[in-house]
């Protein structure tokens, strides 16, 4: 909702707000995947789950890196 308001006002911080929201959502999804390891019954499922966790962790890292760069750009 906040990002929509920034978009209407043509605020430059919209990218930063969207990135922070996406990063938070990915962290919740990553936590859910970790909790799902409790019900894994086969090694194949564990491998797939490990790959999903790795990809989501990489995406979270890249989004946090982008957030830092965007914050630096907004400070200038």
C-alpha distance (Angstrom), angle and dihedral (degrees) to the residues before:
residue distance angle dihedral
X1 . . .
X2 3.79 . .
X3 3.80 91.4 .
X4 3.81 90.6 51.7
X5 3.81 90.0 54.0
X6 3.82 90.0 48.8
X7 3.80 88.8 50.7
X8 3.82 91.5 52.7
X9 3.81 91.1 48.3
X10 3.85 91.2 45.6
X11 3.81 90.0 -123.9
X12 3.83 115.8 173.4
X13 3.81 92.3 -139.1
X14 3.81 92.8 73.0
X15 3.81 93.4 98.5
X16 3.78 91.0 51.1
X17 3.81 93.3 49.6
X18 3.80 92.6 48.0
X19 3.80 92.4 48.0
X20 3.80 91.7 50.3
X21 3.80 91.1 50.1
X22 3.79 92.2 49.5
X23 3.81 91.3 47.6
X24 3.80 91.4 51.9
X25 3.80 91.8 48.9
X26 3.81 91.4 49.8
X27 3.80 91.0 50.7
X28 3.81 90.5 53.9
X29 3.81 90.8 48.1
X30 3.81 90.0 49.0
X31 3.80 90.1 52.0
X32 3.79 89.6 50.8
X33 3.79 91.2 52.1
X34 3.79 91.0 50.7
X35 3.81 90.1 51.6
X36 3.79 89.3 48.8
X37 3.81 89.9 64.2
X38 3.80 86.6 78.7
X39 3.82 91.6 71.0
X40 3.84 98.4 41.2
X41 3.79 109.8 124.3
X42 3.82 105.2 176.4
X43 3.80 136.7 45.2
X44 3.81 91.4 -122.1
X45 3.80 90.4 57.7
X46 3.78 89.8 48.4
X47 3.82 90.9 52.4
X48 3.79 92.4 50.4
X49 3.79 90.7 46.4
X50 3.80 90.5 50.2
X51 3.80 90.9 51.8
X52 3.81 91.2 49.6
X53 3.79 91.5 49.4
X54 3.81 91.3 48.7
X55 3.81 93.1 50.1
X56 3.79 93.6 47.1
X57 3.80 91.4 47.7
X58 3.81 90.0 51.4
X59 3.81 91.2 49.3
X60 3.79 90.9 49.3
X61 3.81 90.7 50.4
X62 3.81 91.9 50.0
X63 3.79 92.6 47.8
X64 3.80 91.9 50.2
X65 3.81 88.8 49.6
X66 3.81 89.6 51.6
X67 3.81 90.7 48.3
X68 3.81 91.1 54.6
X69 3.80 91.2 49.4
X70 3.81 91.9 47.8
X71 3.82 91.5 49.6
X72 3.81 89.8 52.0
X73 3.81 90.6 49.5
X74 3.81 92.3 50.3
X75 3.83 91.4 50.7
X76 3.81 91.9 59.6
